[in-house]
Amino acid sequence: MNFNINKIPSQKGKTAIVTGANVGLGFETTIGLAKKHMHVVMACRNIKKAQKAKDTIKKILPTASLEIMILDLNSLKSVRDFAAEFSKNHQQLHLLINNAGIMIPPFNKTEEGFESQMGVNHFAHFLLSGLLLPILESTEGSRVISLSSIAHKNAKINFENLNSEKSYSKMEAYGQSKLACLMFAYELDKRLKAKGSSVKSIAAHPGVSDTDLGRHVSKWLYALMRPIVKLISHKPEDAAMPSLFAALDKDLLGGEYIGPTGFNEMKGKPGIVKSTPLSHDTQIAKQLWEVSEKLTNFKYL
Ligand SMILES: NC(=O)c1ccc[n+]([C@@H]2O[C@H](COP(=O)([O-])OP(=O)(O)OC[C@H]3O[C@@H](n4cnc5c(N)ncnc54)[C@H](OP(=O)(O)O)[C@@H]3O)[C@@H](O)[C@H]2O)c1
């Protein structure tokens, strides 16, 4: 299945939400959708950064239809407020791109006490998707896109230490959160299909790209790794292609995983890629869904 963004027709009249739209892959995804004339809601936690990103896009693309809304995934109250405000002001939602993420920060807790990577990357997006499901369901051809990572491959869901209650390994917690995003995407699609819903859930990963995601990597390690990273990574605008493929390719059925198809999926043309057998474990996915419902205090599907 070949994806060529230039062949995608205008999406005028459609609306998308991109979380973490102010930098990195979210920024490039926003540009990609705006180029196709979609109205893009830039869901960001920092108004100044969001405004700067919006101004930059407007300079490149004066006709871009962009709207900034505040969303701090560190707080489930902020997620609820965002979803309520969006649903009040919009009649339709064609695309929800659960893009925002953090990687290997020092141990920290979200407002509700979740380990920050699990909280921001998974739990908050789980709740956001559930709260926006009514408007997604009332919009023809809508999709939820969830961002995973190559890091899911060495990860597991440790229900005994889900929020690093017993111990904190920043890499393990990141891998677990990205595996959770992937299993959520598969389980969401399964539940939507079982219900007969026309909403599709698709997962994507960007491969490797040198973005602000590395902000918590120590400076000396970053300096040491830079030449290697340069070699194995691709530019953010290319790394956003899997998200855009997942969002815009009309032949996708839901339940796919899209990533770069080059060596070790680190870069290259976007296509359908495989995830680990563990990521397809339906029992773990079900348990993760139920725990997520309990911890976010929101049941759906
Ligand atoms: N870059 C890679 O190589 C790579 C590889 C695999 C997967 N990914 C995934 O791709 C996604 C995008 O990453 P990226 O590389 O573009 O990283 P990035 O440049 O660091 O961008 C992350 C975005 O998420 C936002 N964000 C972080 N915490 C947030 C919060 N509490 N509430 C709302 N927004 C928040 C950031 O906002 P601020 O600017 O305000 O902090 C920023 O807009 C992530 O899910 C990441 O896990 C990236």
The ligand as a Gaussian input file, in Angstrom:
#p B3LYP/6-31G(d) Opt

LIG

0 1
 N       10.612000      11.736000      17.949000
 C       10.714000      10.416000      17.917000
 O       11.754000       9.851000      17.518000
 C        9.564000       9.559000      18.354000
 C        9.739000       8.169000      18.281000
 C        8.686000       7.343000      18.665000
 C        7.495000       7.886000      19.079000
 N        7.364000       9.252000      19.162000
 C        6.073000       9.773000      19.646000
 O        5.624000      10.831000      18.823000
 C        4.852000      11.754000      19.592000
 C        5.342000      13.169000      19.328000
 O        6.675000      13.265000      19.776000
 P        7.691000      14.370000      19.254000
 O        8.908000      13.665000      18.830000
 O        7.036000      15.305000      18.352000
 O        8.023000      15.098000      20.659000
 P        8.125000      16.641000      21.047000
 O        8.804000      17.409000      19.980000
 O        8.705000      16.655000      22.414000
 O        6.592000      17.096000      21.102000
 C        5.746000      16.593000      22.100000
 C        4.505000      17.433000      22.180000
 O        3.706000      16.941000      23.267000
 C        3.352000      18.024000      24.085000
 N        3.099000      17.652000      25.469000
 C        3.940000      17.118000      26.372000
 N        3.352000      17.021000      27.565000
 C        2.106000      17.509000      27.420000
 C        1.017000      17.708000      28.288000
 N        1.091000      17.428000      29.595000
 N       -0.127000      18.222000      27.801000
 C       -0.225000      18.576000      26.489000
 N        0.778000      18.434000      25.625000
 C        1.929000      17.912000      26.084000
 C        4.534000      18.974000      23.994000
 O        4.185000      20.265000      24.453000
 P        5.309000      21.272000      25.033000
 O        6.090000      21.780000      23.860000
 O        4.523000      22.334000      25.709000
 O        6.171000      20.491000      25.975000
 C        4.780000      18.908000      22.492000
 O        3.871000      19.712000      21.829000
 C        4.988000      11.320000      21.043000
 O        3.827000      10.606000      21.413000
 C        6.176000      10.380000      21.034000
 O        6.113000       9.397000      22.040000
 C        8.366000      10.096000      18.804000

